[in-house]
């Protein structure tokens, strides 16, 4: 399951996470974001304990979205050791995201 994260929790949940983190920057009014939502949920279940899968509503959390120059949504960012290791903009398939996680060696 993908957990919602806020600006206030971002440092603890993402930057200081002991495991890699996939963050889905999204908004409820965004059609492609809604299309990717079930994929994000599936990945959260599949990688539980190995990769944290989080969702951040950019409307409710503008500070973090601004810090990472989020201009289009959905934007998916992979973090490892507090740093962005990959970024994908737009709706992508589950297999594409799994390949990305596996290629970066993030699934433990």
PyMOL commands that set and color helices and strands:
alter all, ss='L'
color gray80, all
select helices_A, chain A and resi 7-15+31-46+62-67+94-103
alter helices_A, ss='H'
color red, helices_A
select strands_A, chain A and resi 3-4+20-26+51-57+75-80+83-89
alter strands_A, ss='S'
color yellow, strands_A
deselect
rebuild
show_as cartoon
